[in-house]
């Protein structure tokens, strides 16, 4: 069993409240979960309205497939939000 996971940080200067941030995050995470069947959640900086830190994980039988899935999810997240991607930390176990 191979586990692929990542923590992705976005900056959204146009978000002006925690309520607005939660709406953006909920929509983005739901679309990602439905498309890629990964476990996904907001994992840090919950009280900072202009930063979004999303963590996700997938399970596979091959490291190459897990890495491919992680890369696809990161690409999907980046393309489906107006927020700026600031940092990515990936791990494959």
Backbone atoms as SQL, in Angstrom:
CREATE TABLE atoms (id INTEGER PRIMARY KEY, chain TEXT, resi INTEGER, resn TEXT, atom TEXT, x REAL, y REAL, z REAL);
INSERT INTO atoms VALUES
  (1, 'A', 1, 'UNK', 'N', 0.844, -1.179, 0.000),
  (2, 'A', 1, 'UNK', 'CA', 0.000, 0.000, 0.000),
  (3, 'A', 1, 'UNK', 'C', 0.893, 1.246, 0.000),
  (4, 'A', 2, 'UNK', 'N', 0.543, 2.187, -0.858),
  (5, 'A', 2, 'UNK', 'CA', 1.277, 3.445, -0.976),
  (6, 'A', 2, 'UNK', 'C', 0.304, 4.589, -0.694),
  (7, 'A', 3, 'UNK', 'N', 0.742, 5.545, 0.105),
  (8, 'A', 3, 'UNK', 'CA', -0.083, 6.707, 0.436),
  (9, 'A', 3, 'UNK', 'C', 0.574, 7.952, -0.148),
  (10, 'A', 4, 'UNK', 'N', -0.198, 8.717, -0.880),
  (11, 'A', 4, 'UNK', 'CA', 0.264, 10.002, -1.408),
  (12, 'A', 4, 'UNK', 'C', -0.508, 11.109, -0.711),
  (13, 'A', 5, 'UNK', 'N', 0.208, 12.113, -0.239),
  (14, 'A', 5, 'UNK', 'CA', -0.490, 13.218, 0.421),
  (15, 'A', 5, 'UNK', 'C', 0.215, 14.531, 0.110),
  (16, 'A', 6, 'UNK', 'N', -0.521, 15.610, 0.307),
  (17, 'A', 6, 'UNK', 'CA', 0.047, 16.937, 0.064),
  (18, 'A', 6, 'UNK', 'C', -0.674, 17.961, 0.928),
  (19, 'A', 7, 'UNK', 'N', 0.062, 19.024, 1.226),
  (20, 'A', 7, 'UNK', 'CA', -0.498, 20.187, 1.892),
  (21, 'A', 7, 'UNK', 'C', -0.262, 21.368, 0.956),
  (22, 'A', 8, 'UNK', 'N', -1.342, 22.031, 0.572),
  (23, 'A', 8, 'UNK', 'CA', -1.283, 23.096, -0.426),
  (24, 'A', 8, 'UNK', 'C', -1.779, 24.388, 0.224),
  (25, 'A', 9, 'UNK', 'N', -0.996, 25.461, 0.071),
  (26, 'A', 9, 'UNK', 'CA', -1.362, 26.753, 0.641),
  (27, 'A', 9, 'UNK', 'C', -1.685, 27.738, -0.469),
  (28, 'A', 10, 'UNK', 'N', -2.842, 28.380, -0.341),
  (29, 'A', 10, 'UNK', 'CA', -3.284, 29.394, -1.288),
  (30, 'A', 10, 'UNK', 'C', -3.447, 30.728, -0.573),
  (31, 'A', 11, 'UNK', 'N', -3.266, 31.799, -1.303),
  (32, 'A', 11, 'UNK', 'CA', -3.499, 33.159, -0.801),
  (33, 'A', 11, 'UNK', 'C', -4.593, 33.784, -1.656),
  (34, 'A', 12, 'UNK', 'N', -5.637, 34.289, -1.002),
  (35, 'A', 12, 'UNK', 'CA', -6.775, 34.888, -1.706),
  (36, 'A', 12, 'UNK', 'C', -6.982, 36.303, -1.184),
  (37, 'A', 13, 'UNK', 'N', -6.352, 37.254, -1.826),
  (38, 'A', 13, 'UNK', 'CA', -6.431, 38.656, -1.400),
  (39, 'A', 13, 'UNK', 'C', -7.848, 39.209, -1.494),
  (40, 'A', 14, 'UNK', 'N', -8.667, 38.665, -2.351),
  (41, 'A', 14, 'UNK', 'CA', -10.015, 39.161, -2.586),
  (42, 'A', 14, 'UNK', 'C', -11.038, 38.665, -1.572),
  (43, 'A', 15, 'UNK', 'N', -10.658, 37.740, -0.690),
  (44, 'A', 15, 'UNK', 'CA', -11.569, 37.236, 0.343),
  (45, 'A', 15, 'UNK', 'C', -11.546, 38.204, 1.528),
  (46, 'A', 16, 'UNK', 'N', -12.736, 38.632, 1.982),
  (47, 'A', 16, 'UNK', 'CA', -12.806, 39.644, 3.033),
  (48, 'A', 16, 'UNK', 'C', -13.457, 39.164, 4.328),
  (49, 'A', 17, 'UNK', 'N', -13.845, 37.893, 4.380),
  (50, 'A', 17, 'UNK', 'CA', -14.429, 37.371, 5.619),
  (51, 'A', 17, 'UNK', 'C', -14.214, 35.865, 5.694),
  (52, 'A', 18, 'UNK', 'N', -14.331, 35.339, 6.912),
  (53, 'A', 18, 'UNK', 'CA', -14.204, 33.894, 7.083),
  (54, 'A', 18, 'UNK', 'C', -15.367, 33.167, 6.412),
  (55, 'A', 19, 'UNK', 'N', -16.538, 33.788, 6.405),
  (56, 'A', 19, 'UNK', 'CA', -17.701, 33.183, 5.744),
  (57, 'A', 19, 'UNK', 'C', -17.454, 33.024, 4.246),
  (58, 'A', 20, 'UNK', 'N', -16.898, 34.045, 3.631),
  (59, 'A', 20, 'UNK', 'CA', -16.579, 33.980, 2.203),
  (60, 'A', 20, 'UNK', 'C', -15.520, 32.912, 1.935),
  (61, 'A', 21, 'UNK', 'N', -14.518, 32.850, 2.797),
  (62, 'A', 21, 'UNK', 'CA', -13.460, 31.840, 2.659),
  (63, 'A', 21, 'UNK', 'C', -14.050, 30.437, 2.754),
  (64, 'A', 22, 'UNK', 'N', -14.930, 30.191, 3.718),
  (65, 'A', 22, 'UNK', 'CA', -15.523, 28.874, 3.902),
  (66, 'A', 22, 'UNK', 'C', -16.354, 28.461, 2.680),
  (67, 'A', 23, 'UNK', 'N', -17.052, 29.424, 2.086),
  (68, 'A', 23, 'UNK', 'CA', -17.841, 29.119, 0.888),
  (69, 'A', 23, 'UNK', 'C', -16.937, 28.702, -0.262),
  (70, 'A', 24, 'UNK', 'N', -15.844, 29.418, -0.456),
  (71, 'A', 24, 'UNK', 'CA', -14.891, 29.099, -1.520),
  (72, 'A', 24, 'UNK', 'C', -14.274, 27.728, -1.272),
  (73, 'A', 25, 'UNK', 'N', -13.824, 27.494, -0.035),
  (74, 'A', 25, 'UNK', 'CA', -13.189, 26.217, 0.310),
  (75, 'A', 25, 'UNK', 'C', -14.144, 25.043, 0.171),
  (76, 'A', 26, 'UNK', 'N', -15.345, 25.199, 0.678),
  (77, 'A', 26, 'UNK', 'CA', -16.316, 24.099, 0.634),
  (78, 'A', 26, 'UNK', 'C', -16.587, 23.672, -0.805),
  (79, 'A', 27, 'UNK', 'N', -16.787, 24.636, -1.679),
  (80, 'A', 27, 'UNK', 'CA', -17.039, 24.337, -3.087),
  (81, 'A', 27, 'UNK', 'C', -15.843, 23.647, -3.738),
  (82, 'A', 28, 'UNK', 'N', -14.652, 24.193, -3.517),
  (83, 'A', 28, 'UNK', 'CA', -13.440, 23.643, -4.119),
  (84, 'A', 28, 'UNK', 'C', -13.160, 22.230, -3.617),
  (85, 'A', 29, 'UNK', 'N', -13.293, 22.010, -2.314),
  (86, 'A', 29, 'UNK', 'CA', -13.008, 20.686, -1.758),
  (87, 'A', 29, 'UNK', 'C', -14.048, 19.664, -2.207),
  (88, 'A', 30, 'UNK', 'N', -15.299, 20.057, -2.306),
  (89, 'A', 30, 'UNK', 'CA', -16.347, 19.133, -2.744),
  (90, 'A', 30, 'UNK', 'C', -16.128, 18.699, -4.194),
  (91, 'A', 31, 'UNK', 'N', -15.798, 19.646, -5.070),
  (92, 'A', 31, 'UNK', 'CA', -15.520, 19.299, -6.467),
  (93, 'A', 31, 'UNK', 'C', -14.310, 18.379, -6.578),
  (94, 'A', 32, 'UNK', 'N', -13.285, 18.647, -5.776),
  (95, 'A', 32, 'UNK', 'CA', -12.080, 17.812, -5.793),
  (96, 'A', 32, 'UNK', 'C', -12.390, 16.406, -5.292),
  (97, 'A', 33, 'UNK', 'N', -13.121, 16.320, -4.193),
  (98, 'A', 33, 'UNK', 'CA', -13.483, 15.026, -3.605),
  (99, 'A', 33, 'UNK', 'C', -14.307, 14.196, -4.597),
  (100, 'A', 34, 'UNK', 'N', -15.257, 14.836, -5.263),
  (101, 'A', 34, 'UNK', 'CA', -16.113, 14.116, -6.215),
  (102, 'A', 34, 'UNK', 'C', -15.351, 13.659, -7.456),
  (103, 'A', 35, 'UNK', 'N', -14.407, 14.449, -7.900),
  (104, 'A', 35, 'UNK', 'CA', -13.684, 14.114, -9.127),
  (105, 'A', 35, 'UNK', 'C', -12.580, 13.072, -8.898),
  (106, 'A', 36, 'UNK', 'N', -11.838, 13.176, -7.794),
  (107, 'A', 36, 'UNK', 'CA', -10.665, 12.329, -7.575),
  (108, 'A', 36, 'UNK', 'C', -10.805, 11.321, -6.438),
  (109, 'A', 37, 'UNK', 'N', -11.879, 11.366, -5.683),
  (110, 'A', 37, 'UNK', 'CA', -12.109, 10.419, -4.584),
  (111, 'A', 37, 'UNK', 'C', -10.939, 10.400, -3.595),
  (112, 'A', 38, 'UNK', 'N', -10.530, 11.572, -3.170),
  (113, 'A', 38, 'UNK', 'CA', -9.463, 11.709, -2.182),
  (114, 'A', 38, 'UNK', 'C', -10.058, 12.211, -0.871),
  (115, 'A', 39, 'UNK', 'N', -9.351, 11.969, 0.217),
  (116, 'A', 39, 'UNK', 'CA', -9.713, 12.574, 1.503),
  (117, 'A', 39, 'UNK', 'C', -9.123, 13.980, 1.494),
  (118, 'A', 40, 'UNK', 'N', -9.936, 14.995, 1.781),
  (119, 'A', 40, 'UNK', 'CA', -9.477, 16.375, 1.666),
  (120, 'A', 40, 'UNK', 'C', -10.118, 17.213, 2.774),
  (121, 'A', 41, 'UNK', 'N', -9.328, 18.161, 3.320),
  (122, 'A', 41, 'UNK', 'CA', -9.834, 19.023, 4.393),
  (123, 'A', 41, 'UNK', 'C', -8.984, 20.281, 4.507),
  (124, 'A', 42, 'UNK', 'N', -9.551, 21.297, 5.142),
  (125, 'A', 42, 'UNK', 'CA', -8.761, 22.469, 5.509),
  (126, 'A', 42, 'UNK', 'C', -7.981, 22.072, 6.753),
  (127, 'A', 43, 'UNK', 'N', -6.662, 22.198, 6.729),
  (128, 'A', 43, 'UNK', 'CA', -5.840, 21.635, 7.793),
  (129, 'A', 43, 'UNK', 'C', -5.097, 22.667, 8.646),
  (130, 'A', 44, 'UNK', 'N', -5.104, 23.930, 8.266),
  (131, 'A', 44, 'UNK', 'CA', -4.381, 24.938, 9.040),
  (132, 'A', 44, 'UNK', 'C', -4.903, 26.322, 8.671),
  (133, 'A', 45, 'UNK', 'N', -4.582, 27.289, 9.511),
  (134, 'A', 45, 'UNK', 'CA', -4.900, 28.710, 9.272),
  (135, 'A', 45, 'UNK', 'C', -6.409, 28.945, 9.096),
  (136, 'A', 46, 'UNK', 'N', -7.224, 28.211, 9.848),
  (137, 'A', 46, 'UNK', 'CA', -8.675, 28.326, 9.722),
  (138, 'A', 46, 'UNK', 'C', -9.193, 29.717, 10.077),
  (139, 'A', 47, 'UNK', 'N', -8.499, 30.447, 10.928),
  (140, 'A', 47, 'UNK', 'CA', -8.968, 31.764, 11.368),
  (141, 'A', 47, 'UNK', 'C', -8.379, 32.924, 10.578),
  (142, 'A', 48, 'UNK', 'N', -7.620, 32.643, 9.536),
  (143, 'A', 48, 'UNK', 'CA', -7.039, 33.686, 8.688),
  (144, 'A', 48, 'UNK', 'C', -7.829, 33.696, 7.385),
  (145, 'A', 49, 'UNK', 'N', -8.560, 34.782, 7.136),
  (146, 'A', 49, 'UNK', 'CA', -9.507, 34.765, 6.024),
  (147, 'A', 49, 'UNK', 'C', -8.877, 34.835, 4.640),
  (148, 'A', 50, 'UNK', 'N', -7.624, 35.232, 4.495),
  (149, 'A', 50, 'UNK', 'CA', -7.028, 35.315, 3.160),
  (150, 'A', 50, 'UNK', 'C', -6.056, 34.172, 2.848),
  (151, 'A', 51, 'UNK', 'N', -5.924, 33.229, 3.752),
  (152, 'A', 51, 'UNK', 'CA', -5.066, 32.065, 3.508),
  (153, 'A', 51, 'UNK', 'C', -5.878, 30.791, 3.624),
  (154, 'A', 52, 'UNK', 'N', -5.640, 29.868, 2.692),
  (155, 'A', 52, 'UNK', 'CA', -6.311, 28.584, 2.695),
  (156, 'A', 52, 'UNK', 'C', -5.245, 27.488, 2.642),
  (157, 'A', 53, 'UNK', 'N', -5.256, 26.609, 3.630),
  (158, 'A', 53, 'UNK', 'CA', -4.324, 25.486, 3.659),
  (159, 'A', 53, 'UNK', 'C', -5.156, 24.211, 3.563),
  (160, 'A', 54, 'UNK', 'N', -4.977, 23.512, 2.463),
  (161, 'A', 54, 'UNK', 'CA', -5.751, 22.308, 2.171),
  (162, 'A', 54, 'UNK', 'C', -4.817, 21.105, 2.199),
  (163, 'A', 55, 'UNK', 'N', -5.242, 20.070, 2.890),
  (164, 'A', 55, 'UNK', 'CA', -4.505, 18.813, 2.905),
  (165, 'A', 55, 'UNK', 'C', -5.351, 17.732, 2.268),
  (166, 'A', 56, 'UNK', 'N', -4.714, 16.828, 1.544),
  (167, 'A', 56, 'UNK', 'CA', -5.446, 15.707, 0.949),
  (168, 'A', 56, 'UNK', 'C', -4.549, 14.486, 0.879),
  (169, 'A', 57, 'UNK', 'N', -5.188, 13.319, 0.760),
  (170, 'A', 57, 'UNK', 'CA', -4.449, 12.056, 0.693),
  (171, 'A', 57, 'UNK', 'C', -5.169, 11.069, -0.216),
  (172, 'A', 58, 'UNK', 'N', -4.377, 10.192, -0.834),
  (173, 'A', 58, 'UNK', 'CA', -4.919, 9.110, -1.655),
  (174, 'A', 58, 'UNK', 'C', -4.139, 7.835, -1.364),
  (175, 'A', 59, 'UNK', 'N', -4.740, 6.719, -1.668),
  (176, 'A', 59, 'UNK', 'CA', -4.114, 5.411, -1.453),
  (177, 'A', 59, 'UNK', 'C', -4.026, 4.703, -2.795),
  (178, 'A', 60, 'UNK', 'N', -2.879, 4.039, -3.035),
  (179, 'A', 60, 'UNK', 'CA', -2.682, 3.324, -4.289),
  (180, 'A', 60, 'UNK', 'C', -1.841, 2.076, -4.028),
  (181, 'A', 61, 'UNK', 'N', -1.662, 1.305, -5.071),
  (182, 'A', 61, 'UNK', 'CA', -0.795, 0.131, -4.964),
  (183, 'A', 61, 'UNK', 'C', 0.585, 0.386, -5.574),
  (184, 'A', 62, 'UNK', 'N', 0.767, 1.553, -6.216),
  (185, 'A', 62, 'UNK', 'CA', 2.063, 1.896, -6.820),
  (186, 'A', 62, 'UNK', 'C', 2.426, 3.335, -6.480),
  (187, 'A', 63, 'UNK', 'N', 3.694, 3.575, -6.213),
  (188, 'A', 63, 'UNK', 'CA', 4.166, 4.929, -5.896),
  (189, 'A', 63, 'UNK', 'C', 3.979, 5.869, -7.082),
  (190, 'A', 64, 'UNK', 'N', 4.207, 5.375, -8.286),
  (191, 'A', 64, 'UNK', 'CA', 4.065, 6.229, -9.463),
  (192, 'A', 64, 'UNK', 'C', 2.617, 6.687, -9.647),
  (193, 'A', 65, 'UNK', 'N', 1.666, 5.804, -9.375),
  (194, 'A', 65, 'UNK', 'CA', 0.255, 6.172, -9.483),
  (195, 'A', 65, 'UNK', 'C', -0.138, 7.173, -8.393),
  (196, 'A', 66, 'UNK', 'N', 0.343, 6.966, -7.178),
  (197, 'A', 66, 'UNK', 'CA', 0.051, 7.894, -6.079),
  (198, 'A', 66, 'UNK', 'C', 0.611, 9.280, -6.388),
  (199, 'A', 67, 'UNK', 'N', 1.824, 9.334, -6.903),
  (200, 'A', 67, 'UNK', 'CA', 2.430, 10.625, -7.244),
  (201, 'A', 67, 'UNK', 'C', 1.664, 11.305, -8.377),
  (202, 'A', 68, 'UNK', 'N', 1.233, 10.537, -9.348),
  (203, 'A', 68, 'UNK', 'CA', 0.437, 11.078, -10.457),
  (204, 'A', 68, 'UNK', 'C', -0.884, 11.649, -9.945),
  (205, 'A', 69, 'UNK', 'N', -1.527, 10.928, -9.038),
  (206, 'A', 69, 'UNK', 'CA', -2.791, 11.408, -8.455),
  (207, 'A', 69, 'UNK', 'C', -2.581, 12.709, -7.677),
  (208, 'A', 70, 'UNK', 'N', -1.537, 12.773, -6.871),
  (209, 'A', 70, 'UNK', 'CA', -1.247, 13.978, -6.092),
  (210, 'A', 70, 'UNK', 'C', -1.022, 15.162, -7.030),
  (211, 'A', 71, 'UNK', 'N', -0.249, 14.955, -8.073),
  (212, 'A', 71, 'UNK', 'CA', 0.017, 16.030, -9.035),
  (213, 'A', 71, 'UNK', 'C', -1.258, 16.492, -9.741),
  (214, 'A', 72, 'UNK', 'N', -2.127, 15.543, -10.098),
  (215, 'A', 72, 'UNK', 'CA', -3.382, 15.893, -10.765),
  (216, 'A', 72, 'UNK', 'C', -4.295, 16.704, -9.849),
  (217, 'A', 73, 'UNK', 'N', -4.359, 16.318, -8.579),
  (218, 'A', 73, 'UNK', 'CA', -5.205, 17.040, -7.632),
  (219, 'A', 73, 'UNK', 'C', -4.674, 18.453, -7.414),
  (220, 'A', 74, 'UNK', 'N', -3.363, 18.600, -7.273),
  (221, 'A', 74, 'UNK', 'CA', -2.766, 19.930, -7.107),
  (222, 'A', 74, 'UNK', 'C', -3.080, 20.796, -8.322),
  (223, 'A', 75, 'UNK', 'N', -2.932, 20.239, -9.503),
  (224, 'A', 75, 'UNK', 'CA', -3.234, 20.972, -10.733),
  (225, 'A', 75, 'UNK', 'C', -4.714, 21.374, -10.783),
  (226, 'A', 76, 'UNK', 'N', -5.590, 20.456, -10.400),
  (227, 'A', 76, 'UNK', 'CA', -7.027, 20.742, -10.381),
  (228, 'A', 76, 'UNK', 'C', -7.342, 21.863, -9.394),
  (229, 'A', 77, 'UNK', 'N', -6.778, 21.790, -8.201),
  (230, 'A', 77, 'UNK', 'CA', -7.010, 22.832, -7.192),
  (231, 'A', 77, 'UNK', 'C', -6.566, 24.196, -7.711),
  (232, 'A', 78, 'UNK', 'N', -5.388, 24.233, -8.303),
  (233, 'A', 78, 'UNK', 'CA', -4.844, 25.504, -8.793),
  (234, 'A', 78, 'UNK', 'C', -5.701, 26.090, -9.918),
  (235, 'A', 79, 'UNK', 'N', -6.189, 25.234, -10.808),
  (236, 'A', 79, 'UNK', 'CA', -6.966, 25.715, -11.952),
  (237, 'A', 79, 'UNK', 'C', -8.406, 26.084, -11.601),
  (238, 'A', 80, 'UNK', 'N', -8.889, 25.636, -10.449),
  (239, 'A', 80, 'UNK', 'CA', -10.286, 25.847, -10.109),
  (240, 'A', 80, 'UNK', 'C', -10.512, 26.867, -9.006),
  (241, 'A', 81, 'UNK', 'N', -9.539, 27.729, -8.791),
  (242, 'A', 81, 'UNK', 'CA', -9.711, 28.829, -7.851),
  (243, 'A', 81, 'UNK', 'C', -8.955, 30.044, -8.356),
  (244, 'A', 82, 'UNK', 'N', -9.423, 31.216, -7.947),
  (245, 'A', 82, 'UNK', 'CA', -8.725, 32.454, -8.292),
  (246, 'A', 82, 'UNK', 'C', -7.592, 32.751, -7.313),
  (247, 'A', 83, 'UNK', 'N', -7.503, 31.977, -6.244),
  (248, 'A', 83, 'UNK', 'CA', -6.446, 32.176, -5.253),
  (249, 'A', 83, 'UNK', 'C', -5.090, 31.798, -5.848),
  (250, 'A', 84, 'UNK', 'N', -4.044, 32.390, -5.289),
  (251, 'A', 84, 'UNK', 'CA', -2.677, 32.164, -5.768),
  (252, 'A', 84, 'UNK', 'C', -2.043, 31.023, -4.977),
  (253, 'A', 85, 'UNK', 'N', -1.485, 30.047, -5.677),
  (254, 'A', 85, 'UNK', 'CA', -0.789, 28.941, -5.037),
  (255, 'A', 85, 'UNK', 'C', 0.533, 29.443, -4.474),
  (256, 'A', 86, 'UNK', 'N', 0.720, 29.297, -3.161),
  (257, 'A', 86, 'UNK', 'CA', 1.926, 29.810, -2.500),
  (258, 'A', 86, 'UNK', 'C', 2.938, 28.720, -2.149),
  (259, 'A', 87, 'UNK', 'N', 2.428, 27.553, -1.738),
  (260, 'A', 87, 'UNK', 'CA', 3.334, 26.518, -1.242),
  (261, 'A', 87, 'UNK', 'C', 2.703, 25.146, -1.423),
  (262, 'A', 88, 'UNK', 'N', 3.532, 24.169, -1.750),
  (263, 'A', 88, 'UNK', 'CA', 3.095, 22.781, -1.877),
  (264, 'A', 88, 'UNK', 'C', 4.103, 21.891, -1.173),
  (265, 'A', 89, 'UNK', 'N', 3.613, 21.023, -0.308),
  (266, 'A', 89, 'UNK', 'CA', 4.456, 19.995, 0.323),
  (267, 'A', 89, 'UNK', 'C', 3.847, 18.632, 0.001),
  (268, 'A', 90, 'UNK', 'N', 4.603, 17.804, -0.716),
  (269, 'A', 90, 'UNK', 'CA', 4.120, 16.487, -1.126),
  (270, 'A', 90, 'UNK', 'C', 4.919, 15.405, -0.431),
  (271, 'A', 91, 'UNK', 'N', 4.252, 14.289, -0.147),
  (272, 'A', 91, 'UNK', 'CA', 4.928, 13.111, 0.394),
  (273, 'A', 91, 'UNK', 'C', 4.288, 11.865, -0.195),
  (274, 'A', 92, 'UNK', 'N', 5.120, 10.903, -0.515),
  (275, 'A', 92, 'UNK', 'CA', 4.658, 9.597, -0.967),
  (276, 'A', 92, 'UNK', 'C', 5.293, 8.581, -0.019),
  (277, 'A', 93, 'UNK', 'N', 4.450, 7.769, 0.640),
  (278, 'A', 93, 'UNK', 'CA', 4.963, 6.749, 1.567),
  (279, 'A', 93, 'UNK', 'C', 4.764, 5.383, 0.994);
